[in-house]
């Protein structure tokens, strides 16, 4: 496969500077699968299949003494695969957030999930950006957060856009950039000055695109830091040991990891760490859209993480990315460990995410489901 100048440059850097320590291979199930040393792989050039099996999580870079990034190489390989039509990318159009219909929009329609009473897309200096996963799969949490943010900010609007991450992860770089520019234009037109973000994927995806706008990004933990709910200690019988899964996009900055832990400890929870935590976290299995391209590998990552959580001895596995939480909740674990979003724990919500993935699949069952799938996959 011919390569772009950028891909050649990334491969050359790895080839020149790799120390052959194999730290990345030792930590990554996908790299172990290849059964080849890193320099050999980059010199022959990564295949399209390999690129779409990488979860783009960045663990390789975190454990590399030279901070080399296989993630960037595989990501550029995806961009090239799309540009040169090496992959039928339109087969994945059910995920594209810039289409009139995608699987999340249809899920909300199918289940009657709507937020018309939350002042969506109104002119306001403060906006809440929950992210499409939370909007779609956690109605109660989305609404709870909005109403508590109203107590802090008063004036508030809900933004229902996606951050565009699926487009970038799938290799649609230009299309993803165009979509993000449309989000930026919308926020400017609504005169937003403070954007409260609940999802770490959204936070790190939006940050570089909004840096020249004067819009201040605020994490949900910062926004609610002084709220009564965050500062009301648990009853003694509610206190328990929890372990927290760190989200891959937070790996190199640790903003959400630090703020989530501080909030949980202040609330009265006891925290035990898994073997892989903070910058050494393991992907939950949803990174890089691997659950769509390599579901077998995605499940291996999920089970690896669940095993670590059980080994920690905690009663609750929690995370601050709902996508991670949904991935863990869909697979039964022998010890019946409770799986919750950090914000569910902080707000005392009892959410059951175990059937969410199954409910999404049910949309496509029977004749009605076939019609729904045809609507989603209809050519633009």
PyMOL commands that set and color helices and strands:
alter all, ss='L'
color gray80, all
select helices_A, chain A and resi 5-17+23-27+29-34+38-44+48-51+59-63+70-83+89-95+103-110+116-118+132-137+139-153+165-170+173-189+200-210+220-223+228-231+236-238+248-250+255-267+278-280+287-293+295-311+322-329+342-347+356-362+366-377
alter helices_A, ss='H'
color red, helices_A
select strands_A, chain A and resi 126-129+157-158+194-197+216-219+241-245+270-271+316-319+338-341
alter strands_A, ss='S'
color yellow, strands_A
deselect
rebuild
show_as cartoon
